[in-house]
């Protein structure tokens, strides 16, 4: 077998395809032939220099592939399995957070594709505890939605819905925002969506979102939301926009004693009107990735739909084009690299 593989290396400024040594697995790891990788807002924040990481780095953390080699201590049933993986590499299973099963917050954690090499390569070595088998009915491309869908579910793990929480406003209909729309509808919430793309607003409305606001055609979004909500504001407002400028609209659109939930990793210091939050006793929540099991169940059962959400596919050698397209085209939902 070849000992060299192709990988997309980010050097702090550019993404380049290079030939590097294929990873060598330990006794407790598997070698995965990567099949598909989704690009997400975090990848873009790194690429644009907003989110500092060690370099050189192989990006990519929403991915799927097939196990082609297993370490000595791995159960042989894993061989040839189609898998995706959580991104919490290097867990110590011993710290304060690990003892409480909060693995995303482990003090030793290194996030794949952010702190250590990720999946935009032909192969990746993975610790077996990260693995989840992909249901047969999901393609490798569809399986790249498991990680962001887990992040959408985590929104409501961290922020339980209470009896007065009837209406949610979701700013930003990227892939995460659109997945959030589906999860919010499954939770029985009335949904307002805000985005600059009519195409994305149409998708959300077809799924059942109750109100759509095109931010490019609306002079004053909070006022529009107040019109819908009896002048109160939304009970829950989620920021999935990746746009720091939208955050004060997020605050103004939330009702007094309502909930704001931040999903975007802006990678920047963001000005926000904290006085308004204090005076109106608004609670701020945040969350990152979450339970893969819930995401896999959601997709396998057909309750969550991802068909039609892959807006472009590129090959590994087209990686810079893929990132530039994701950044510049507001209709892009999910860009997938097929490897
Ligand atoms: Zn730990």
Boltz pocket constraint, residues with backbone or C-beta under 6 A from the ligand:
constraints:
  - pocket:
      binder: B
      contacts: [[A, 91], [A, 92], [A, 93], [A, 94], [A, 95], [A, 96], [A, 97], [A, 98], [A, 99], [A, 105], [A, 106], [A, 107], [A, 108], [A, 109]]
      max_distance: 6.0
